[in-house]
Amino acid sequence: MTTVVVLEPQSSGLSLLRYGKAAGHRIVVLSRDAGDRRVPDDHRRYIDELIEVETNDQAAVDAALDRLPRIDAVVPGLEFHVGVAARAAARLGLPGLPVTTVDLVRDKHLMRAALDRAGLPAPRWAAVTSPREAVRAATAIGYPLVLKPADFCGSFHVTKVTDEVELTAAYRRMAADETRDFGRTAGARALVEEYLTGPELSVEGYVHDGRVTVAAIVEKRLSPEPSFVEIGHVVPAELDAGVADRIRRHTGAVARALGVTMGPFHHEIRLTADGPVTIELAARLAGGQIYELIELTTGVCLPRAMLAGYLGRAPRETRTKDAAGAAATVFFIPAGPVSGTRALGADRVESLPGYVRHRFTVVPGAAVPAGTDHRCRLGYAILRAGSTAEARRLSTTAAGLVTFE
């Protein structure tokens, strides 16, 4: 029996446990298993062995792996552990991303520099480590622009700013924020970049033997600016065939420029008047139940493809016979900061045509911040429809049916 080790499974990484177990693998999880890294109760039944370890510590992870009698794959279950998994796999002689690649897909400074060297379309940008540097960069780039941490995810402190006052305030909020997300803080390293106009999309797929396969192009629905919280997704995005082909070719070029040779990718772009421009590419499954929308609409199972790739096998595209034309995820977000919350309106969501399932993540008594990052999302629903327009309409309706008190 093959043994698959999953490092810190959370968000879409939890799907690796279920699909791995269904494939007959022995599933070993390395996790801090506390706070926001606690493995949810409803996924523990897929785990054969859970080892508690500080997964943000490479040496501690390596030591835990050395105590296992057999390992066939080391798979990252979370964005922050892509590098930890790659370094562990390289040390053990197992399939994985090149160690030289993981810094490019994790560090936005290095990613931007690599894409510039490849001559790919990109916003004007600068790496900054202080308010003064940020203001100096903004003077050269011009407003409006976007400030974002160099090594973070989940929309934390990704902010549109229109002048020096807003930029300085946003940078200071980011640098002073001691909030930990999966054991890490945003820190002072940031990226200041040109604000791009146009719809935001994501391109989902995988790489095997250097070949890039695009499974779907996803329409992203964002919160009102200045934040960029993802409040929903729709698959497939409505695009002309020529535009979709251009996006696929751009994605392949970006993956090659960053050295992504295997595994899944989540490529975020803005479709500008001049064509697709990369926001960032992550070498992992997309969050927000996107993998589930793709399986519902195309039958392509990206978690299975990821497991196959990390085991050194060719991914198999098992297409379901009942794939729908379109599907959507809608996130439920309170109107403002709340605590002691409970959700109302689930029955009304369940009555919608095309309803698939829903889940609330409300923690009674827990403070929920205003809608500036992924922590404000207190649940979601998945809906199917015959068209992208209908899926979009259903998700908008569903969002208005749920309230919190």
DACOR-V9833 format. One record per helix or strand. SS is the DSSP state (alpha for helix, beta for strand). FROM is the first residue (numbers start at 1). TO is the last residue. If there is no record, write none. Layout:
ss:SS from:FROM to:TO
ss:SS from:FROM to:TO
//
This chain:
ss:beta from:3 to:7
ss:alpha from:11 to:22
ss:beta from:26 to:31
ss:alpha from:35 to:37
ss:alpha from:41 to:46
ss:beta from:49 to:52
ss:alpha from:58 to:66
ss:beta from:73 to:76
ss:alpha from:79 to:92
ss:alpha from:99 to:106
ss:alpha from:108 to:117
ss:beta from:125 to:128
ss:alpha from:131 to:141
ss:beta from:145 to:149
ss:beta from:159 to:161
ss:alpha from:164 to:176
ss:beta from:181 to:181
ss:beta from:184 to:184
ss:beta from:190 to:194
ss:beta from:199 to:208
ss:beta from:211 to:222
ss:beta from:230 to:235
ss:alpha from:241 to:258
ss:beta from:263 to:272
ss:beta from:275 to:282
ss:alpha from:290 to:298
ss:alpha from:302 to:310
ss:beta from:326 to:333
ss:beta from:338 to:338
ss:beta from:343 to:344
ss:alpha from:346 to:350
ss:beta from:355 to:360
ss:beta from:368 to:368
ss:alpha from:374 to:376
ss:beta from:377 to:385
ss:alpha from:388 to:399
ss:beta from:403 to:404
//
